[in-house]
Amino acid sequence: MALRTNVHFCAYVVFSFTAIFLFLQSNTVLSSTSSLFTFLVSLAFLGETFTWIKLISVLLCMGGTVIVSLADTNSGVNAIATKPLLGDILALVSAGFYAVYITLIRKKLPDERKGEGRASMAEFLGYLGLFNLLMFLPVALILHFTKLESFHNITWNQFGLIVGKGLLDNVFSDYLWAKAVLLTTTTVATAGLTIQVPIAAAVDSLTGNAPHLWDYIGAFVVMAGFAGINIPSETSTSEVAQEEQEAEGGVITNC
């Protein structure tokens, strides 16, 4: 648990620092490489079946995100990249940490399909938060008492936003995402995060902020990639059929 806590914390911290050194579009583009990293790590450590359809689909999800991000450069929002090279490196490192973190979750938690027991995601995330508190609260106190990052600088409005983001982003969404990891695969769960691209395009359309044509194209590419990742391979189909036969055989034997 301590290892997963450290990897989880490092992924979030490194990603937060990329927003300081990079343009927003560069941050988004490089962070989308987490899909590819996750796919490669799952091939090496989780025994996921390699198919060309999966690889192309992962690249499509990345490509759709890149298209939307590059289209947003013409939105009129100006940003200054203070240290682009350092930001690029941190974004890639953050994507790598994410791939390791999601792989650790899938490998260490029990697999219900293999009869290893049932994992409680609420309990897992609760312990993750507890370990984060115990390990990094002393760091926050040191920063406070040394005046490097005082708690008094936080207003009540900022505190409310922190609590709201923590509940909706770091609790509820992480719970659903972690359940998706157990119910599907790490690659599918990671690629599923790119669905926010077509959802954002739909929300913009409904709120009267018509997206650019390239936004629609990028959203379509992401949806096509996500659909391709979910196409079952012949190996996985045969494994499911074998598990069903074994389960039916077990029922007959017990009868």
N, C-alpha and C positions, 0 to 999 in steps of 0.2 A: 504493500500500500504506500509506503514511504517513497518508493521509486516512482510509482504512478503520480503521486502528489508533486514530486519535483519536476517531472516531465510536463505535467499539466500546467504548473505555475510558470515554468520557463517558456512554454508555448505562448501563453497569454502575455507575459511581460515582453518577450522579444517582439511579438506582433504589435504591441502598443508602441514600442519605440520606432517601428517602421513608419508610423504616421507622422513622426516628427521629422524624419530625414527624407521622405519620399513624397512625390506627387501622389494624389489619391488613386489615379488610374494605374500608376506603376505598382502601388501597394496591392491593388486588387488583382492585377495580372499575375504578379509573382506569387501571391497567396493561393491562387487557383492551382498552382503546381502541386498542392497537397493531394489532389486526386491521383496524380501520377505517382507521387511518392508512396501513397497508401497502397496503390495497386502493386507496385514493385516490392514493398515490404511484405505484403500479404502473400505474394508469390514465394518469397524466400522463407518466411517463418510460419505461415498459416496453411501452406499447402494448397492455396487457391489455384484452380485450374486456369491455365493460360489459354486464351483464345484471341484470335486477331480481332474478332468483333468487340471484345471487351477493351482491348487496347485502343482501337479506333474510337470507341464510344467515350472512353476517358478523355482522349484528345479532343473530341467534339465538345465535351463539357467545358474543357479548358478554353477551347477556341471560341465558344459562344460568350464566355465571360470576357475574353480579350476583346472581342468585337464590340460588346456593349461598353466596356471601359474606355476603349479608344474613341468611340462615338461621343462619349461624355466630355472629351477634351474640348469640344466645340460648344459646351454649354455656357461658357462665359465665366466660369468660376476659376479664379486665378489662385495658384498655390506656388509656394517656393520650396524647392527641394534643396535643403541646406547641405546635406552630405549624401548624394545619390548612390555612390558606390557602397558606402556603409549601409544605407537603407536597403539596397538590393540584396546584400549578403544577409542582413537580419531577416528579411522577408523569406528568403529561401531556407534559412535556419529554422524559422518559425514553422514553415510548412513541413520540414523534416521532423521537428518535435511533435507536431500534430499527428503525423503518420505513425510515429513510435507510440504515442499515447493511445491512439485508437487500436493499434495492434495489441498492446498490452491488455487492454480491456477485453478484447475478443479471446485472447489466449489464456488469461488467468481466471476469468469468470467461468463458472460451470456451464456446460452446454446441455440444455434440456433434451435436444434431439439425440444425444449420445447417452442419455440416462445418468448424467453426472450431477443431477439435482437442479433446483430452480434458483436462479439468481434474483435477489431483490435489488433493483436499481435504486430505489429510495434509500435503502441502507447503504449501498455502495457510495452514492453521492453524498450521503450524510457523513460517512467516515472520511470521504475526500475533503469535505469542507472542514471537518474537525482537525484533520492533519494539517491542512493549510493554516488554520488558526493557530495551532500549537507551534508550528515550525516558523511562521513568518510574523506573528504578532510581536515577538521580541525585536525583529528588524524595524517594524513600524514604530515601536516605542523608542528605539535608539534614534531614529530619524526625527521623532518629535522632540525629545529632550536635547538633541544637538542643534535644534532650530533649522535643520535642513528641510524638513517637511512637517510643519506644525499642524496639529489637528485644529487649532483655532482659526486657520485660514479657510476652513470649510464652512460655508453658509448652510442654513437649514434647507434652502432650495436645492443646493448641491447634494446634501445628504439624502434628501427625498429622491432625487434622481438616481443616486447610487443604489439605494434600497430597491427602487422600482426596477432598475436594470438588472440588479442581482436576482430578483424574483422571476422576472420574465425571461431574461437572457441566460443567466448562469444557473438557474434552477429548472424552470419549466421546459425551456427549449433543450437544455442538456439532458434532461430526463427522457424526453421523446427521442432525442438523437441516440442516446445510449441504448434505449430499447430497440431502435432500428438496427443498431450494430449487432445485437443478439439475434434478432429475428431474420436478418438478411445476411449481408457480408459487409466487411469494412469498406470495400470499394463502392458498393451500392449506397451505403450510408453517407460516405464522403461526397460522392457525386450528387446525392440528393440535396446537399447544401446549396448546390448551384441552381436549384429550382427557384431560389429567391430572385433570380434574374427575370424569368417570365412573370413571376408574381408581381415584381416591382413595375414591370411594363404594364400589366393589367391595372394595377392600382393607379398609376399615373394617368392612364386613359380614363378611368372612372372619375378622377378628381379634376379633370379638365386640363391636365398638363400632358398634352399629346407627345408621346415619345418620338424620337427620330426613327426613320425607316431602319437604320442599322440596329436600333434597339430591338425591333421586332425580328430582324434576321438573327441576331444573337440569341434571342429567346427561343426561336425555332430550333436553332442548332443545339442549344442546351437540352431542350426537350427530346430531340432526336438522339442525342448521346445518352441521356438517362434511360430512354426506352431500350436502346441497344445493350446497355449494361445489364438490364433485367432479362434479356433473352437467355434462357437456361441452356447450358452446354450439354452435349450428349453424356458427358461423364457425370455431371450433377444429376441429370434426369435418371440415369441408371442407378446412382447411389440412393436417390429417394425411393425408387421402385424396390430396391433391395431392402431398405429399411422397413418399408411397408410390408413386404413379404415376411420379414423376420418378426414384425409385430403380430401379423396375422397367425404365423406359426406358433408364437408364444401363447396367443389366446386359445388356439386349438388344443395345445398341449395341456394348458391349465384346465380346459374343459374335460 
